[in-house]
Amino acid sequence: MMEFINCYVINEKIYGDYIKNVLFGQLRRITLISAGIGLMLAFIELIFKGIPMLSGLLMLISATTLLMTEFIGKVTLKNMRKYHGGEMPETRITFDDDIRTEEGTHTNAIEYAKITHIHNLKNTYVLQCGKALFVIVAKGKFTVGDEAEFCSFLKDKCPEAKFIE
């Protein structure tokens, strides 16, 4: 059986991929659409000599929401560091008969059948198990196994999972 091991220390680039694209991805897309609508309303209101109140409010709410998602990601990462005594431990993920994650003293095992979505992002692959459990796999950090073969391996092991590019 083929085995893959992924080792990394979580940082803002890796965690940011997850926060922006998976955890708050849908909220951010809706917010950007709302900001676009607000901008169109502002132009319409200015053309008809109105005061762009509604559009201004919509764009303010959109900007605040986008900034909050950035802030929440940074605060969460800071709290994770604090939880681990100031230093982030190495995360080690082993893909074998199941997926085993180790981060400091915390370990977890997940069956491949539980993976519902696989997000292929800029810096990471995020394996989603339902709505609350995610496994972040850092690109370029495989110590055992080839990353190019990893995607084929996941497709074989998780045929029901939805692949999201």
PyMOL commands that set and color helices and strands:
alter all, ss='L'
color gray80, all
select helices_A, chain A and resi 12-23+25-47+53-83+112-114+147-157
alter helices_A, ss='H'
color red, helices_A
select strands_A, chain A and resi 4-9+90-95+99-103+106-110+117-120+124-129+133-138+142-144+162-164
alter strands_A, ss='S'
color yellow, strands_A
deselect
rebuild
show_as cartoon
